[in-house]
Amino acid sequence: MTTKGALIGCGFFAENHLNSWKILDVDLVAVCDLDPARAASAAERFGVVRHYSSAEEMLLREKLDFVDIVTTVGSHRMLVELAARHGVAAICQKPFATNLQDADAMILACERAGVALMVHENFRWQEPMLAVRRALDQPSIGNSFFGRISFRHDYDIYAVQPYLAETERFAILDVGIHLIDLARFFFGEVAALSCTTQSVNPRVKGEDVATILLQHINGVASIVDASFFTHLSPNPFPQTTVEVDATNGSIRLTEDYKLSINMDGKHSNLVVDPALMNWMERPWHCVQGSVLNIQRHWLEVLRDGGTPATSGRDNRLTLQLGLLAYEAAATGTTIKI
């Protein structure tokens, strides 16, 4: 049977969701946005039959298997709980919530309704990050003991997402949350963390630089660092770089998607530049491909059962670390989890 879905929130990033749904085996029957004109435009451009300005009306009228929530964080709880009341599974954009109470409420609502909940935490689905994960899975690399995950640039993201410049909590909850999730993906759960934040760009209200030290349960020490005001030429945006030191080797994912692997005395150099599909464009193609990968995973979960890799419960752990990073920065302390 065809899986039927609908998308809520037709803003900037939703274009990537819509392009991905268009080529996947799914029937996207409706889109919804508070701005009726924007919903109508998205429906027309992507061949969606119906459009709404009310999520409640859409859920009452449509028979759906899932909704894809591509809105800002303030509406997440209301929309996830609304979907749960209608017995509809939900994908929710990150950050999942701004507090654990809202995250817990969404998780509980979906569990009580017996529907799946996945957070659209897509960085771990980038092709270069999957390549790093495959290298880490090789027994001959040994045990990791140090990692660094970096996202540093000065690209003007505020031009297309102006609300980010007005966000009081910015770097950690916008991209830091992605990097923390990658640290968990690569090195496992966290036992303690410390953090330093900086506000460098006077144009931005919240912190635009964050450096987080994570102590993982298995003994790995990892650094997560994000900067929206680092001047580099050429500008690496939106690439994330990765360093891993292990007992029998090392991994370096550098700019231009170059992956260098030293493993058990052998060295290899790979280029893990994601494929460029006809709807993608540089430099966004790595992010766009990750959207396609995570949405494909979501459809597999819906059709085959099981738990999403970035389920609500899993992403709560990432969110908790992001929130604790703010506390650690404010108090200048190391926080044990």
C-alpha angles and dihedrals in degrees: 000000000000116000111235122208144165133206125225117201119033099199133123101303095038088078088074092050092048094048090050095049089050093064098036125086095262136110107230099196102175146011128205135199134160086236104070093200092054091049091049092049093051091048092051096046095048100037096247112160101217137028133191140188092205122063090198092056092046093052091048094051103037130066102222138177093197147353125221108215110205099167135114119281098261092071099043100094095047093049097043091049090046091053091047091053088057092047093247125140118235142212110199126197120237141292085057092205142332093241138027093242091065091043091052092048092054093046092049093046092054094043091051090049091047094235131130122255123196129176114222093239096156107166092087087056094058110116094237091052091050088052090053090049091052090052091050089052091061109103092215093067090068124208121335117235104168136030139172127193115189136186110175129158145116099230112149098246090159091073091073098023104036093166089071091070089058097046113113092207105042126141098042098042095040106046104347089071088059092051093047089052090051089052089054090045092052104033109019133239125348129244100184142356143191128192145193122198130191135192105211108151109070089206091067123075099202134045112299097183126051132173118189128185114204125195107201124211091243092056099262116139113209134181121211114192132176130179130176093184105053112124111217132160117242093028108235095205125170096014124110118209125211135199124188128178117195136176094258102027150338141252127213123184105187138173119304087036094280113163118197117189126188109187129168093334095315126108129205134176120205135177109221097181106153120244115267110231121197094263095047129087136191132289091019097054096097091055092042091052091051089056090054091048096050093046090051088052090050092055090050090053092050094048101038102029124231132108126301114248088236098037121164090261093049094047091049086070091054092046091049090055091049092052092046089052089062090050092049091050092049094048100034090229139123110247122211114215 
